[in-house]
Amino acid sequence: MPLSNAQARDLNALLHPLTNLKLLAERGPLIIERGEGVRVFDTAGRDYIEGMSGLWCTSLGWGDKELIEATAEQMRKLSYGHVFGGKSHEPAAALAEKLKEVSPFPVGKVFFGCSGSEANDTQVRFAWYAANARGETKRKKIISRRMGYHGVTLASASLTGIPAIHKGFDAPFDFAVHADLPHHYRGAEPGESERDFSARLAANLEALIAREGPDTIAAMIVEPVMGAGGAIVPPDGYFDAITKVLIRHAIPLISDEIVTGFGRTGEWFGCAKYGFEPGSASVAKGLSSAYLPVSAVLLSPELTEIIDRESLRMGSLGHGLTYGGHPVTTAVALKTIEIYQRRDIVGHVRHVSPLFLARLKRLEEHPLVGEARGVGLIAGLELVADKKTKAHFPAERMVAQTAVSFAEAEGLIVRPLPVDRIALCPPLIITEAEIDELFDRLTRALDKTADWAKREKLL
Ligand SMILES: Cc1ncc(COP(=O)(O)O)c(C=O)c1O
């Protein structure tokens, strides 16, 4: 199909992140015009179930009237304000207070930004600042994990363990140390149980810490469920095993809750789901259901106290963002959390998740699917050439990308991730009927992909 005028204009002017540029040039972008509930509509009026909540973020779906009204009301009242130099405003303070209330671990204070990357860069700065304040000036390294995703700004891109984010950008910087990817399906030895695999990864972490020097490590950062690195649910016993190692070496744990915060796993936060207590957490995305860009760093009372004390000694905290704690974004986030509570969104996720996970599990019977694993309303599928040997398809055949294109033609948006994985992360408001529709569309797309793979002699 020739490109439409809108597509041609887009290609001429817009730099598209994390996009297969060859496919983009051939097909042009899918231009979305409007959204309603769990669906978005393209310029021809075709509907798509948004099985990815945009970029893992629109938890309350599109067009929520309360959020739109909260935005307009705050815009009318105070369209901008900041929290530098002794100024403040009610929405930022109220949101900080609300985050302290809903956090599953004790929080002293909250710091606001606009994006997940900023929140994680802030985590690195605060980890160094706190270590320096304690006189532990050698503690500079931050452990993250291979295929972990923490953003693309300079520090967060280094924490990210995905080669495509590093290549050509002189990343990662050497403060970032990458530990094992906790993916049992790919990483386990033959016959190794999930718990044994977790214990082995914890032993590897112990060895890595010994190698690097425990007194050189400022923190470890983890996503409770890995997002962009493959939508990977941790193996049984994983967090229990690794947190024991971290506690033994007094290494603070940062929970990157940017995807898992606010109900995604069926608990308010991923750390609560997996039973660990971090010293700090990053939140964004679901924080405002992506109605406006806002992120936050939640700090334990101990970290708060060190940062406050050091800032007092220095004269002020030398960190801050023009739009951090913006009155409109914080007002919308506050309304979002109020809606999560009032409409019991976490309860809803728990109610519909069994159907989501049952329909997901059924896909493991599909000839293309090696693994289908999820929790709450997030899941990853892995497409393989041979289910027994778990052999990958040739990378250049882009099988997951092909499946995602078939899904798009069926009216479903899902996302291909490395290697031949497909992520599912629908809005948390999705109903059981919509879950069935999502999986019906996905199954048809996988059937078409299998037919194509057979024609291409890939299966
Ligand atoms: C777990 C996680 N951390 C950090 C980020 C970075 O957030 P942003 O794109 O808002 O900078 C993302 C974005 O996808 C994420 O999934």
The ligand as an SDF file (V2000), in Angstrom:
LIG
                    3D

 16 16  0  0  0  0  0  0  0  0999 V2000
   10.8980   -0.6370   34.1890 C   0  0  0  0  0  0  0  0  0  0  0  0
   11.1320    0.6630   33.4740 C   0  0  0  0  0  0  0  0  0  0  0  0
   11.9760    1.5480   34.0080 N   0  0  0  0  0  0  0  0  0  0  0  0
   12.2240    2.7250   33.4120 C   0  0  0  0  0  0  0  0  0  0  0  0
   11.6220    3.0630   32.2260 C   0  0  0  0  0  0  0  0  0  0  0  0
   11.9350    4.3770   31.5730 C   0  0  0  0  0  0  0  0  0  0  0  0
   10.8370    5.2050   31.6110 O   0  0  0  0  0  0  0  0  0  0  0  0
   10.7290    6.4640   30.5960 P   0  0  0  0  0  0  0  0  0  0  0  0
   10.5630    5.9020   29.2290 O   0  0  0  0  0  0  0  0  0  0  0  0
    9.5190    7.1940   31.1260 O   0  0  0  0  0  0  0  0  0  0  0  0
   11.9710    7.2610   30.7550 O   0  0  0  0  0  0  0  0  0  0  0  0
   10.7270    2.1720   31.6410 C   0  0  0  0  0  0  0  0  0  0  0  0
   10.0720    2.4810   30.3540 C   0  0  0  0  0  0  0  0  0  0  0  0
    9.5610    1.6290   29.6600 O   0  0  0  0  0  0  0  0  0  0  0  0
   10.4880    0.9310   32.2730 C   0  0  0  0  0  0  0  0  0  0  0  0
    9.6850    0.0240   31.7170 O   0  0  0  0  0  0  0  0  0  0  0  0
  1  2  1  0
  2  3  1  0
  2 15  2  0
  3  4  2  0
  4  5  1  0
  5  6  1  0
  5 12  2  0
  6  7  1  0
  7  8  1  0
  8  9  2  0
  8 10  1  0
  8 11  1  0
 12 13  1  0
 12 15  1  0
 13 14  2  0
 15 16  1  0
M  END
$$$$
